[in-house]
Amino acid sequence: MNLSNPANLLIAVIYYILAGLISFFSIFGIYILMRYGKSTPFALTVALLYGFIFLAILNQSYQTLQSILV
């Protein structure tokens, strides 16, 4: 990533702020699911599935950021 350009730096900062907020709310959502779910094994299964999908999407968005900032 070339962050010497101010536009690239601004794009990277906005990406990291949004990714941080989305990650915080995802962790909070998984906590709520695990804490207040009626069935703990089902909640754990859904939380693991969501975590896997979330990490795949986060990885893809990071790859897109790297391709934009070349």
C-alpha atoms as a printed R data frame, in Angstrom:
   type eleno elety resid chain resno       x       y      z
1  ATOM     1    CA   MET     A     1   0.000   0.000  0.000
2  ATOM     2    CA   ASN     A     2   1.251   3.407 -0.946
3  ATOM     3    CA   LEU     A     3   0.195   5.722  1.877
4  ATOM     4    CA   SER     A     4   2.379   8.652  0.812
5  ATOM     5    CA   ASN     A     5  -0.539  10.044 -1.200
6  ATOM     6    CA   PRO     A     6  -3.024  11.950  1.048
7  ATOM     7    CA   ALA     A     7  -6.017  10.526 -0.828
8  ATOM     8    CA   ASN     A     8  -4.786   6.964 -0.243
9  ATOM     9    CA   LEU     A     9  -4.185   7.737  3.414
10 ATOM    10    CA   LEU     A    10  -7.713   9.123  3.791
11 ATOM    11    CA   ILE     A    11  -9.212   6.045  2.120
12 ATOM    12    CA   ALA     A    12  -7.199   3.738  4.396
13 ATOM    13    CA   VAL     A    13  -8.200   5.651  7.546
14 ATOM    14    CA   ILE     A    14 -11.885   5.553  6.610
15 ATOM    15    CA   TYR     A    15 -11.629   1.820  5.858
16 ATOM    16    CA   TYR     A    16  -9.953   1.011  9.181
17 ATOM    17    CA   ILE     A    17 -12.461   3.091 11.161
18 ATOM    18    CA   LEU     A    18 -15.421   1.392  9.459
19 ATOM    19    CA   ALA     A    19 -13.857  -2.057  9.800
20 ATOM    20    CA   GLY     A    20 -13.225  -1.410 13.498
21 ATOM    21    CA   LEU     A    21 -16.823  -0.309 14.105
22 ATOM    22    CA   ILE     A    22 -18.276  -3.255 12.213
23 ATOM    23    CA   SER     A    23 -15.971  -5.643 14.079
24 ATOM    24    CA   PHE     A    24 -16.991  -4.181 17.448
25 ATOM    25    CA   PHE     A    25 -20.694  -4.535 16.680
26 ATOM    26    CA   SER     A    26 -20.159  -8.073 15.362
27 ATOM    27    CA   ILE     A    27 -18.396  -9.120 18.546
28 ATOM    28    CA   PHE     A    28 -21.148  -7.469 20.581
29 ATOM    29    CA   GLY     A    29 -23.804  -9.263 18.521
30 ATOM    30    CA   ILE     A    30 -22.133 -12.634 19.046
31 ATOM    31    CA   TYR     A    31 -21.939 -11.910 22.790
32 ATOM    32    CA   ILE     A    32 -25.663 -11.131 22.903
33 ATOM    33    CA   LEU     A    33 -26.429 -14.298 20.933
34 ATOM    34    CA   MET     A    34 -24.320 -16.456 23.237
35 ATOM    35    CA   ARG     A    35 -25.563 -14.802 26.438
36 ATOM    36    CA   TYR     A    36 -29.280 -14.636 25.728
37 ATOM    37    CA   GLY     A    37 -29.794 -17.447 23.209
38 ATOM    38    CA   LYS     A    38 -32.262 -20.117 24.244
39 ATOM    39    CA   SER     A    39 -30.111 -23.009 23.060
40 ATOM    40    CA   THR     A    40 -26.395 -22.678 23.777
41 ATOM    41    CA   PRO     A    41 -25.202 -25.289 21.226
42 ATOM    42    CA   PHE     A    42 -27.322 -23.696 18.492
43 ATOM    43    CA   ALA     A    43 -26.122 -20.217 19.428
44 ATOM    44    CA   LEU     A    44 -22.510 -21.412 19.351
45 ATOM    45    CA   THR     A    45 -23.031 -22.970 15.909
46 ATOM    46    CA   VAL     A    46 -24.597 -19.789 14.541
47 ATOM    47    CA   ALA     A    47 -21.855 -17.648 16.122
48 ATOM    48    CA   LEU     A    48 -19.092 -19.775 14.583
49 ATOM    49    CA   LEU     A    49 -20.771 -19.745 11.184
50 ATOM    50    CA   TYR     A    50 -21.256 -15.975 11.369
51 ATOM    51    CA   GLY     A    51 -17.649 -15.499 12.478
52 ATOM    52    CA   PHE     A    52 -16.352 -17.512  9.536
53 ATOM    53    CA   ILE     A    53 -18.489 -15.595  7.024
54 ATOM    54    CA   PHE     A    54 -17.585 -12.258  8.639
55 ATOM    55    CA   LEU     A    55 -13.855 -13.008  8.465
56 ATOM    56    CA   ALA     A    56 -14.165 -14.067  4.814
57 ATOM    57    CA   ILE     A    57 -15.931 -10.797  3.957
58 ATOM    58    CA   LEU     A    58 -13.410  -8.779  5.968
59 ATOM    59    CA   ASN     A    59 -10.542 -10.506  4.145
60 ATOM    60    CA   GLN     A    60 -12.124  -9.766  0.767
61 ATOM    61    CA   SER     A    61 -12.639  -6.099  1.660
62 ATOM    62    CA   TYR     A    62  -9.004  -5.832  2.758
63 ATOM    63    CA   GLN     A    63  -7.846  -7.336 -0.535
64 ATOM    64    CA   THR     A    64 -10.000  -4.779 -2.346
65 ATOM    65    CA   LEU     A    65  -8.455  -1.972 -0.273
66 ATOM    66    CA   GLN     A    66  -4.978  -3.166 -1.203
67 ATOM    67    CA   SER     A    67  -5.882  -3.248 -4.891
68 ATOM    68    CA   ILE     A    68  -7.284   0.303 -4.695
69 ATOM    69    CA   LEU     A    69  -4.207   1.684 -2.951
70 ATOM    70    CA   VAL     A    70  -1.600   0.321 -5.365
